[in-house]
Amino acid sequence: MPAPRIRTQQFLANLPLFKELAGAELDRIAAGTTELHVPRGEVLFNKGDPCVGFHVVIYGHMAPMASRAFFTLDYLGNVRASVLDGGLAHGMGGCVARGDVGTILKHLEALDARFPASGALYRELALRNVPLGIERGTLSSPRAAEIENLLLRT
């Protein structure tokens, strides 16, 4: 018997990361998702592949390879420690927090060229990081406005 169909917005609304988003925001993120039906044992990505999004498992589970698992656990442990030490704004990293418009532009170009549906998700999540970069003190208001304008362009 096939698994019942789940509405993407409804599923996202139940994830902690998206729980507080309004319907229109969930609709924009859902528009940038891709549903995958992956046979058991199929490799989704390999070490060194560019990161172009993230995966959420609805049915079944995803098992990382051992070397990736250790890296992931170490990385998540460091993020957790940073967030606990300095709050969410100080625990974040990345090109938005640094105000690196050039890198953001490269990410958008790569996503739009290779994974167009993921661009909407990237834009939405990056927009949510702008106020955290300002709070952290690594992102000036003028640079934040420049990043927001870039992310809001379609």
Buried (B, 14 or more C-beta within 10 A) or exposed (E): EEEEEEEBBEBBBEEEEBEEBEEEBBBBBBBBBEEEEEEEEEEEEEEEEEEBBEEEEEEEEEEBEEEEEEEEEEEEEEEEEBBEEEEEBBBBBEBBBBBBBEEBEEBBEBBEEEBEEBBBBBBBBBBBBBEBBBBBEBBEEEBBEBBBEBBEEE
